[in-house]
Amino acid sequence: GENVEQHPSTLSVQEGDSAVIKCTYSDSASNYFPWYKQELGKRPQLIIDIRSNVGEKKDQRIAVTLNKTAKHFSLHITETQPEDSAVYFCAAIPSGSARQLTFGSGTQLTVLP
Amino acid sequence: ETGVTQTPRHLVMGMTNKKSLKCEQHLGHNAMYWYKQSAKKPLELMFVYSLEERVENNSVPSRFSPECPNSSHLFLHLHTLQPEDSALYLCASSQSGTGGSSYEQYFGPGTRLTVT
């Protein structure tokens, strides 16, 4: 089965700086990689995703990059703001399964004012 | 209510009790999921229902028993739980199908379960 590893487990950055969270996956057939954000006491919500036929995707201050050869993908947040403070989870879905998300262990991001 | 709702939001139960968690989705989705979220651990997929059929059971102990009476409702029946079962239980739904137009899963707010 799929195994997703996520680093770092905690990350603190100064407001305005960039934050990068990295994930690796084991199943080379995986073809969909979402990122979820979970604020304290709230539910996880999808913030960005990328499919295996694309190398990079951007949405305002958030971007995700995918390296299929190395089997890793990363979340980049630029110009961080206090409201970016949350736990971020990466995930992967193997080819042929539209349902079974395998999540990384999460990264607690703290943006310091 | 819109989206995915869960009740109760908090539950404290003894090891000999029987209780049920309820999830309801108002998004017209055809797949529903139960996840367990423990402190400092990844989200663990417990059960998947697609078109009301259970399609995944990730080696979950039999003291957890899911039920999906229709595509909008999902239950998790609990009995003789252990203290290590204390966690946040999250329900999610998605529109499952071929082509993968959207794999997004929508989560409910969760039920915080404490087993004493």
Interface residues (C-beta under 8 A of the other chain):
Chain A: V4 S9 Y32 P34 K42 R43 P44 Q45 L46 D49 R51 F89 I93 A98 R99 Q100 L101 T102 F103 G104 S105 G106
Chain B: V4 A31 Y33 K40 K41 P42 L43 L45 V48 S50 V55 E56 L90 S94 S96 G97 T98 G100 Y103 E104 Q105 F107 G108 P109 G110
